[in-house]
Amino acid sequence: AAERHGCDVIFMASHGRRGLSGLLLGSETQKVLTHTDIPVIVYR
């Protein structure tokens, strides 16, 4: 969506889920970081 809208940067907040919960549910932030060429700023 960010590419379609011509965004220059993606800003995301991260809650820092860890342990088994983070492993099972995955991280939306991690998914974005690995699937975009647009710079990403993560606030935690």
Secondary structure as UniProt FT lines:
FT   TURN            2..6
FT   STRAND          10..13
FT   HELIX           19..25
FT   HELIX           28..35
FT   STRAND          40..43
//
